[in-house]
Amino acid sequence: MTAMLSPDLLDRRALALIALVDPFGRPLTTPAALSGAGLRTVAKPGGRWAILAAAGLEHHVDAFQEAPRSPAKGAVKLALDIRPYDGALAPRRTIVALPRDADPGHREQADSVFQPVPVALLPGPTCRVPATSAAVRVTVRKRGDGRRVANALVRVASNNGQFSAQSVTDAAGEALVIIPSFPLAFTGGGGSVADGLPAKATAVADADTAVLVADAEVAAARARAAGQVGGFADPDALAAAFAVPASGTNVRLSVRDIATADVEWRAP
């Protein structure tokens, strides 16, 4: 085990340092609740949390001189649920591989305990859209019965492949996808100028974690979600598990307007 040798210096041992950033890459400045099996944390400045304990690593907590040889580096996959107190940001799950490399000689490597683990928070449906960003409001519905799909991954990509972003649907099956730093205009063939780009919005979901919500049940679903502290969707896991569907819903990206779209999800 080792202490964090950085501006986040602790007077105790730590397993990892989590660095939360908002949808625009800025360090989180508001509180968040982190939960996981056997998890014990301490908040640090700049949107950072030090993980002091986790299930499966109990012997690491008291190993001050040298980290135990077991479990092997990265063998424990900690499911870390993160709920920002700012309602404009979506809660999410991320997987943190522990223990991290405690060798000071490897401090520059990405899996070193001396390097923070960056976690990007996604926008919630109420997130403010900057004037320099393009955005799409999406409602995901199950193909066939039209019920809304919570915990779905929504991807938006311009047809030219230059711009893309993603988000996750909330308890009402709604998501806001924001593409930061979007240009005001584009030059086309023959010197023409357009104020936006055609794009497609797609949605995927894990049938085991997707929650189907009828329109009449939206208020109740949102009330239940307000008290939820764990079991959130992991956008990285969804992106890794499901390829972008071949077809999607046509939208137009522009800083002048926020596009809206209903996107179908076909259950496997």
Buried (B, 14 or more C-beta within 10 A) or exposed (E): BBBBEBEBEBEEBBBBBBBBBBBBEEEBEEEBEBBBEEBEBEEBEBBBBBBBBBEBBEEBBEBEEEBEEEBEBEEBEBBBBBBBEBEBBBBBBBEBBBBBBBBEEBBEEEBBBBBBBBBBBBBBBEBEBBEEBBBBBBBBBBEEEEBBBBBBBBBBBBEEEEBEBBBBBBBBBBBBBBBBEBBEEBEEEEEEEEBBBEBBBBBBBBEEBBBBBEEEBBEEBBEEBEEEEBEBBBBBBBBEEBEBBEEBBEBBBBBEEBBEBBBBBEEE
